[in-house]
Amino acid sequence: MNIQILDTNQGKPGVLCDGYRYRQAYTAKNGDISWRCSSAKCKARMRTDCEKTVVIELKPEHNHEAAERRNERDKISDVSIVIRSIWLCTRYCSVSSIDRLCLLIIKC
């Protein structure tokens, strides 16, 4: 399992493991760290060592798709919006507007 350390939007400790985001729940007396899935209705939990490098325990399954899959779905939606914008621009805009739109797309 690949663990990536990150901060939540509120600046609190978080990790990304196999495409799922976790927020820190508590630290045990022995130093192990307990994590909860950052999705509000998901009951998935994970426990790591104090250095956040080894997953000690992972329980129950997530009830949603991983963040990576959601991001891919959003990217596909963004591409379709860009394609529609280009189509509308070619239909209703001047040539200079189309050139500017193409330059914007190339920069992205």
Kinemage of the C-alpha trace (Angstrom):
@kinemage 1
@onewidth
@group {chain A} dominant
@subgroup {mainchain}
@vectorlist {calphas} color= white
{ca met a 1} P 0.000 0.000 0.000
{ca asn a 2} L 1.265 3.420 -0.957
{ca ile a 3} L 0.823 6.083 1.746
{ca gln a 4} L 1.166 9.754 0.895
{ca ile a 5} L 1.190 12.298 3.731
{ca leu a 6} L -0.874 15.440 3.204
{ca asp a 7} L -2.842 18.077 5.083
{ca thr a 8} L -6.612 18.463 5.038
{ca asn a 9} L -8.281 21.672 3.895
{ca gln a 10} L -8.320 22.755 7.555
{ca gly a 11} L -4.567 22.185 7.872
{ca lys a 12} L -4.902 19.009 9.944
{ca pro a 13} L -2.907 15.804 9.309
{ca gly a 14} L -4.146 13.521 6.575
{ca val a 15} L -2.990 10.681 4.358
{ca leu a 16} L -3.823 9.349 0.928
{ca cys a 17} L -3.733 5.554 0.693
{ca asp a 18} L -4.693 3.641 -2.470
{ca gly a 19} L -6.657 6.630 -3.737
{ca tyr a 20} L -8.664 7.145 -0.537
{ca arg a 21} L -8.220 10.163 1.745
{ca tyr a 22} L -8.065 9.718 5.503
{ca arg a 23} L -8.074 12.207 8.376
{ca gln a 24} L -6.385 11.576 11.696
{ca ala a 25} L -8.779 10.303 14.369
{ca tyr a 26} L -6.429 9.836 17.340
{ca thr a 27} L -3.002 8.656 18.430
{ca ala a 28} L -2.830 5.558 20.643
{ca lys a 29} L -0.595 5.312 23.726
{ca asn a 30} L 1.814 3.055 21.833
{ca gly a 31} L 2.192 5.720 19.107
{ca asp a 32} L 0.044 4.078 16.440
{ca ile a 33} L -2.178 6.530 14.571
{ca ser a 34} L -5.829 5.821 13.845
{ca trp a 35} L -7.321 7.317 10.667
{ca arg a 36} L -10.914 7.725 9.459
{ca cys a 37} L -11.998 8.009 5.853
{ca ser a 38} L -12.558 11.670 5.018
{ca ser a 39} L -15.856 10.884 3.297
{ca ala a 40} L -18.580 11.763 5.816
{ca lys a 41} L -20.756 8.634 5.485
{ca cys a 42} L -17.921 6.115 5.068
{ca lys a 43} L -16.962 3.979 8.078
{ca ala a 44} L -13.600 2.806 6.726
{ca arg a 45} L -10.678 3.106 9.139
{ca met a 46} L -6.960 2.546 8.981
{ca arg a 47} L -4.186 2.318 11.561
{ca thr a 48} L -0.544 3.157 10.836
{ca asp a 49} L 2.677 3.206 12.787
{ca cys a 50} L 3.802 6.518 14.313
{ca glu a 51} L 5.928 7.336 11.250
{ca lys a 52} L 2.931 6.917 8.896
{ca thr a 53} L 4.825 4.451 6.724
{ca val a 54} L 3.281 1.051 7.523
{ca val a 55} L -0.420 0.167 7.496
{ca ile a 56} L -1.059 -2.024 10.532
{ca glu a 57} L -4.797 -2.504 10.133
{ca leu a 58} L -7.437 -1.646 7.536
{ca lys a 59} L -11.124 -2.218 8.169
{ca pro a 60} L -14.189 -2.180 6.691
{ca glu a 61} L -14.504 -1.531 3.002
{ca his a 62} L -15.214 1.949 1.642
{ca asn a 63} L -18.770 2.614 0.464
{ca his a 64} L -17.646 4.994 -2.316
{ca glu a 65} L -15.118 5.141 -5.135
{ca ala a 66} L -11.553 6.336 -4.648
{ca ala a 67} L -10.646 10.009 -5.041
{ca glu a 68} L -8.498 9.184 -8.108
{ca arg a 69} L -11.505 7.733 -9.929
{ca arg a 70} L -13.626 10.768 -9.047
{ca asn a 71} L -10.874 13.045 -10.362
{ca glu a 72} L -10.733 11.086 -13.642
{ca arg a 73} L -14.513 11.405 -14.003
{ca asp a 74} L -14.287 15.167 -13.376
{ca lys a 75} L -11.508 15.515 -15.976
{ca ile a 76} L -13.676 13.782 -18.583
{ca ser a 77} L -16.496 16.188 -17.775
{ca asp a 78} L -14.092 19.154 -18.103
{ca val a 79} L -12.948 17.940 -21.525
{ca ser a 80} L -16.520 17.692 -22.771
{ca ile a 81} L -17.156 21.268 -21.603
{ca val a 82} L -14.067 22.464 -23.495
{ca ile a 83} L -15.141 20.624 -26.650
{ca arg a 84} L -18.602 22.161 -26.469
{ca ser a 85} L -17.073 25.611 -25.921
{ca ile a 86} L -14.878 25.183 -28.994
{ca trp a 87} L -17.852 24.093 -31.059
{ca leu a 88} L -19.911 27.102 -29.935
{ca cys a 89} L -16.984 29.430 -30.504
{ca thr a 90} L -16.417 28.177 -34.056
{ca arg a 91} L -20.072 28.651 -34.758
{ca tyr a 92} L -20.636 32.090 -33.256
{ca cys a 93} L -17.254 33.776 -32.666
{ca ser a 94} L -14.825 35.665 -34.840
{ca val a 95} L -11.583 34.067 -36.013
{ca ser a 96} L -9.518 36.023 -33.451
{ca ser a 97} L -11.671 34.635 -30.601
{ca ile a 98} L -11.077 31.080 -31.823
{ca asp a 99} L -7.332 31.711 -31.947
{ca arg a 100} L -7.363 33.012 -28.366
{ca leu a 101} L -9.358 29.974 -27.198
{ca cys a 102} L -6.906 27.611 -28.901
{ca leu a 103} L -3.978 29.382 -27.192
{ca leu a 104} L -5.690 28.988 -23.823
{ca ile a 105} L -6.206 25.264 -24.418
{ca ile a 106} L -2.563 24.792 -25.424
{ca lys a 107} L -1.382 26.521 -22.220
{ca cys a 108} L -3.487 24.165 -20.091
